[in-house]
């Protein structure tokens, strides 16, 4: 029982970390990107990545390792599949910002100038991801309340 509680707690805490991080990343990408502002983007991006790892690992454990209702419940629930579709959309949207920010980190670490002309586009993607995270909350609570079975 304590394992279920701890896994659920970390899963929900990751929501706060991730949603906050992606909104901060979006905001930071809209400003001038030099020095402190660029570090803010990188820090928010790191928090977003940590949250994603926590969400996915605790979610997998909760759904498929016998800590919650069991995999049969989740796999037969339409809200679970909607939530997974939202997660896939978030991950697909993340491919370009993730690879771009990795290049930026490497360039900044080597003291190179960073081409930031597409930062506003990445900011928009980040805001779409934030909306999708919020939609995941609605899907998760519907699923937890027994809808979609």
N, C-alpha and C positions, 0 to 999 in steps of 0.2 A: 504494500500500500504506500509506503514512503517513497518507493521508486517512482510510482505513478505520479505522486504529488510533485516530486522534484522534476521529473521530466516535463510535466505540464507547466510547472513554474518557469523553467528555462525556456520552453517553447513560447510562452506568452511574453517573457522578458525580451526575447529576441525580436518580437513584434515591435516593442517600444524602441529598442536599439535601431532596428532596421528602418522603421518608418521615419524616425528622427534623422537618421543618417542620410537617407535618400533625399529628404527635403532639404537638409543642409547642403548636400552635394549639389542639388539643383540650384539652390540660391547662390552658392559660391561660384558656380560655373557661369552665372549671369554677370558677375562683376569683373573688374579688371584682375587679370590673373598674373600677379607677380608676387614673389616672396611669400608673405604671410597668407595671402589669399590662396595661393597655390598649395601651401601646406594645409590649409583648411579643406580644400578639395580632396587632397590625398588622405587626410585624417578621416573625413566623412566617408570616403570610398573604402577605407580599411574597415571602419565600423560596419558599413553595409555588407562587406564580404564576410565579416565575422558573424553578423546576424544571419546571413544566408546559410553559412555552415551550421549554425545552431539550429535554425528552422528545419533544415533538411535532415540533419542527423537525429534530432529529437523526434521529428515527425515520422521518420522511418521506424525508429524504435517503438514509438507509441502505436503505430498502425500495424507493424508486422513482427514485433518481437514479444507479443503477448502481454503488453503493459496496459492496454485499453480494451476496447470492445472486440478486438480480433480482426484479422484481415478480411474475413468473410463479410463482416459488417461494412467495412470501408469500401471494399471492391464492388459491393452491390448497391452502393449509395450514389445516386446521381449528383448530389452536392459535393461528394468527395471528388468525383471526376471533373466537375466544374472547377473546384478548387485546384486540382492538378493542372487543368488547362490554363488557369490563370498563372500558376507557377511556371509552366512552360513558356507562356508569353513573356513573363518577367525575365526569365533566363535568356530567351532569344533576343529580347530588347537589350539585354546587358552585354551581349557579345561585342558590339562595336565600342561602347564606352569603356568596357574592361580592357580591351586590347589597346585602345588609345591611351588610357590612363597609365597602363603599364609602360608604354613607350615614353610618355611624359615623365614618369618617375625615373626611368633609366636616363633620359636626356638631362633632367634636372640634377640627377646624381653625378653626371659627368660634366656639369656646368654648361651645358648647351642651351641655346635659345629654343623655346618650345613654341611650335605653331599652334595657336589657340583659336584660330578663326572658326572652328566648328564647335566651340564650347557651348554656345547658345543652343545648338541642336541637341547636344548631349544633356543640357539642362531640361529641355522639353521632354526628352526620353525619360529622364529621371522622374519628372512630374507624372508622366503616364504610369510609370512603375509604382509610384506612391498611390495613385488611384487604384491600381490593380491589387496592391497589398490591402487596401481598405476593402475592396470587393472580396478578397480572400477571407477577411474577418467575417463578413456576412455569410459566406458559404460555410465556413467552419462552424459558426454558431447555429446555422440551419441544420447542419449535419449532426451536431452535438445534441440538438433538440429532437432528433428522430425524423426530421423531414428527409424526403428523398429515398426512403427505403421501400 
